[in-house]
Amino acid sequence: MKAVLQNLASVLGGEAAVRLANLAVVLFIARGYGGTALGAYAVSVAMVTVVVMFADNGLQIAAITQLSDGLLGRNHTVGRLTFAKTVLLVAAILLLVVIATWTGRKQLVWEIGFWVALRMVVQSYSQLQMAILKSVSRANVIGIIQFLHSSILFLGIGCAFKLGWDIFALLGWVTFCQFVELVLGVGVLYRSGILPRWPGRLQLVTTLKMAAPFGIAYGLANLIIRSDTIILSTFTSLAGVGVFSAANTILLMVYLSSWLFSSVLLPEMVPLARKPENLAAYSNQWVRRVLWITVPGALLLSVAAPRGLILFYGANFASSGLVGSAMALACPFIVLNSIYTARVIAVNRRSVFLGIYGVGALATVALDFILGRAFGPPGIAVAIVLREAGMLFGFWFLVSYPAPSTAELKVRAVPEEVETPLGCP
């Protein structure tokens, strides 16, 4: 438990620092460049994130499940994962170019989208590195790397304020900071003796097929939360999207924190999956802890949201308060869903998480169009609460089914190649 809490503190603390700096970027865009610029930025981030996360194809989860045991075959496995990541990102970039040409969005959206896409590609490689660090018990350095990242990012925000940078100079600096994180991660892995090695057989199709169920689930999860912004942008102005995004940016940090939380729990759950009763006891223990913290916190956040959003974004975003109050009520459901997602991934119950996220994506589109068109941004906020509560009910219902068979519990692929131990000829 102590090791889990230490790793959790490092991962969540470092990511919180980066996300706080990125939140400062959003606040600076809102205050310095206006609601239209914020709306364009939000739409760009939503669309690019959906494509890039589907391109990840579950490779981060695959890294954790394949690298958590032993030293043999690690570097060849990292090589396969890195090669697969590169192939998928090239495909993602081509798809984004097609989307940019086909949809005919406003020029501002795609000018901002260029920098957003470049940063997301670098971030995707960095996230794979972070997953590898977690799997080899080096999660404690993640916090240090990301604190450095956030410090440089805050420096850039200060320069943008003092020197009067335009939004593109600011986004260029954000991309540079992400590249710094990538380089630091490479350095830590190198000192740990972990570098991609070209395997005798790339097994690209095998790697992608093995990771695909996780990738589809996490891709659907990103599609779910980003669809709110994308769908809203189809029937309101960029300024209206900016009003919604002011509150949604805070909720996105909750989503991210919950996913990071589950990524720390997953390596602990995988060994417990061999004894379902132990896995159930472990996950239920965390569920109780989360309920004690998130329910009071969500109520407090709901009450404080109207004044808090005005304080952060300014009086021009006063209408974001009602949206934020409604969104806050979804926080306990979001964190609990992340725990159950890690639990079903640990036992490889693919039908459960694919089914829940698939239905969740369909429900999101339906609820967003119905409630969003009828009530605008507040309607989308209510839709978020309804879908997260529905997904949690789905997890509760399906997890109560009998434990999967032994064949289903085969969660790791055994490396077909064995590397020479480090330090031997």
Long-range contacts (C-beta under 8 A, 24 or more apart in sequence): 4-264, 4-265, 4-268, 6-140, 7-134, 7-139, 7-140, 7-264, 8-261, 8-264, 9-143, 10-139, 10-140, 10-141, 10-142, 10-143, 10-144, 11-130, 11-134, 11-139, 11-142, 11-143, 11-260, 11-263, 11-264, 12-257, 12-260, 12-261, 12-264, 13-143, 13-147, 14-142, 14-143, 14-144, 14-145, 14-146, 14-147, 15-142, 15-146, 15-256, 15-257, 15-260, 16-257, 17-143, 17-146, 17-147, 17-149, 17-150, 18-146, 18-149, 18-150, 18-153, 18-181, 19-253, 19-256, 19-257, 20-150, 21-149, 21-150, 21-153, 21-154, 21-157, 21-177, 22-153, 22-174, 23-249, 23-250, 23-253, 24-153, 24-154, 24-157, 25-153, 25-157, 25-170, 25-174, 26-245, 26-249, 27-312, 27-313, 28-157, 28-160, 28-161, 28-170, 29-167, 29-170, 30-242, 30-246, 30-313, 30-314, 30-317, 31-313, 31-314, 32-160, 32-161, 32-167, 33-167, 34-239, 34-242, 35-238, 35-239, 35-242, 35-243, 35-316, 35-317, 36-108, 36-237, 36-238, 36-239, 36-242, 37-108, 37-112, 37-167, 37-242, 38-241, 38-242, 38-245, 38-246, 39-233, 39-237, 39-238, 39-239, 39-240, 39-241, 39-242, 39-245, 40-106, 40-108, 40-109, 40-112, 40-238, 41-112, 41-116, 41-167, 41-245, 42-229, 42-241, 42-242, 42-244, 42-245, 42-248, 42-249, 43-105, 43-109, 43-229, 43-230, 43-233, 43-238, 43-241, 44-109, 44-110, 44-112, 44-113, 44-116, 45-116, 45-226, 45-229, 46-226, 46-227, 46-229, 46-230, 47-96, 47-99, 47-113, 47-226, 47-230, 48-96, 48-113, 48-116, 48-117, 48-120, 49-120, 49-222, 49-226, 50-219, 50-222, 50-223, 50-226, 50-227, 50-230, 51-92, 51-95, 51-96, 51-99, 52-89, 52-92, 52-117, 52-120, 52-121, 52-124, 53-218, 53-219, 53-221, 53-222, 53-223, 54-92, 54-215, 54-216, 54-219, 54-222, 54-223, 55-88, 55-89, 55-91, 55-92, 55-124, 56-85, 56-88, 56-124, 56-127, 56-215, 56-218, 56-219, 57-84, 57-88, 57-208, 57-211, 57-212, 57-214, 57-215, 57-219, 58-211, 58-212, 58-213, 58-214, 58-215, 58-216, 58-217, 58-218, 59-84, 59-85, 59-88, 59-128, 59-131, 59-207, 59-211, 59-215, 60-127, 60-128, 60-130, 60-131, 60-218, 60-263, 61-131, 61-211, 61-214, 61-215, 61-218, 61-266, 61-345, 62-207, 62-210, 62-211, 62-214, 63-128, 63-131, 63-132, 63-135, 64-131, 64-134, 64-135, 64-263, 64-266, 64-267, 64-270, 65-266, 65-270, 65-411, 65-412, 66-135, 66-412, 66-413, 66-415, 67-132, 67-135, 67-136, 68-135, 68-267, 68-270, 68-412, 69-412, 71-421, 71-422, 72-415, 72-418, 72-419, 73-415, 73-416, 73-417, 73-418, 73-419, 74-136, 74-194, 74-419, 75-194, 75-195, 75-196, 75-197, 75-419, 76-197, 76-199, 76-415, 76-417, 76-419, 77-415, 78-132, 78-194, 78-195, 78-196, 78-197, 79-196, 79-197, 79-198, 79-199, 80-199, 80-202, 80-203, 80-204, 80-207, 81-128, 81-196, 81-207, 82-125, 82-128, 82-196, 83-196, 83-202, 83-204, 84-204, 84-207, 84-208, 84-211, 85-124, 85-125, 85-128, 87-204, 88-208, 89-121, 89-124, 89-125, 92-121, 93-117, 93-121, 106-238, 108-238, 109-238, 111-168, 112-167, 112-168, 112-171, 115-168, 115-171, 115-172, 115-174, 115-175, 116-171, 118-175, 119-171, 119-174, 119-175, 119-178, 122-175, 122-178, 122-179, 122-182, 123-178, 123-181, 125-182, 126-178, 126-181, 126-182, 126-185, 129-182, 129-185, 129-186, 129-189, 130-185, 131-263, 132-189, 132-194, 133-185, 133-188, 133-189, 134-263, 134-264, 134-267, 135-267, 136-192, 136-194, 138-188, 138-192, 139-264, 141-188, 145-181, 145-184, 145-185, 145-188, 146-181, 148-180, 148-181, 148-184, 149-177, 149-178, 149-180, 149-181, 149-184, 152-176, 152-177, 152-180, 153-177, 193-422, 197-419, 199-417, 200-417, 201-416, 201-417, 203-416, 210-413, 213-350, 213-353, 213-354, 214-345, 216-354, 216-357, 217-341, 217-345, 217-353, 217-354, 217-357, 220-354, 220-357, 220-358, 220-360, 220-361, 221-259, 221-341, 221-357, 221-360, 223-361, 223-364, 224-357, 224-360, 224-361, 224-364, 224-387, 225-252, 225-255, 227-361, 227-364, 227-365, 227-368, 228-364, 228-368, 228-380, 228-383, 228-384, 231-365, 231-368, 231-369, 231-372, 231-380, 232-368, 232-372, 232-377, 232-380, 235-372, 235-373, 236-376, 236-377, 240-376, 240-377, 242-317, 243-317, 243-319, 243-320, 243-323, 243-377, 244-320, 244-323, 244-377, 244-380, 246-309, 246-312, 246-313, 246-317, 246-320, 246-323, 246-324, 247-305, 247-309, 247-320, 247-321, 247-323, 247-324, 247-327, 247-377, 247-381, 248-323, 248-327, 250-324, 250-327, 251-327, 251-328, 251-330, 251-331, 251-334, 251-384, 254-331, 254-334, 254-335, 255-334, 257-335, 258-334, 258-335, 258-337, 258-338, 259-338, 261-335, 261-338, 261-339, 262-338, 262-339, 262-341, 262-342, 263-342, 265-339, 265-342, 266-342, 266-345, 266-346, 269-342, 269-343, 269-345, 269-346, 270-346, 270-411, 270-412, 272-346, 273-346, 273-347, 273-348, 273-409, 273-411, 274-409, 276-347, 276-403, 279-343, 279-346, 279-347, 283-339, 283-340, 283-342, 283-343, 286-339, 287-336, 287-339, 290-332, 290-335, 290-336, 290-339, 291-332, 291-336, 294-331, 294-332, 294-335, 294-336, 295-332, 297-331, 298-328, 298-329, 298-330, 298-331, 298-332, 299-328, 299-329, 301-328, 301-331, 302-326, 302-328, 302-329, 319-377, 320-377, 322-378, 322-381, 323-377, 323-378, 323-380, 323-381, 324-381, 326-378, 326-381, 326-382, 326-384, 326-385, 327-381, 327-384, 327-385, 329-385, 330-384, 330-385, 330-388, 330-389, 333-385, 333-388, 333-389, 333-391, 333-392, 334-388, 336-392, 336-395, 337-388, 337-391, 337-392, 337-395, 340-392, 340-395, 340-396, 340-399, 341-395, 343-399, 344-395, 344-398, 344-399, 346-411, 347-403, 347-404, 347-408, 347-409, 347-411, 348-404, 348-408, 348-409, 348-410, 348-411, 349-398, 349-404, 349-408, 352-395, 352-398, 352-399, 355-394, 355-398, 356-391, 356-394, 356-395, 356-398, 357-391, 359-394, 360-387, 360-390, 360-391, 360-394, 363-387, 363-390
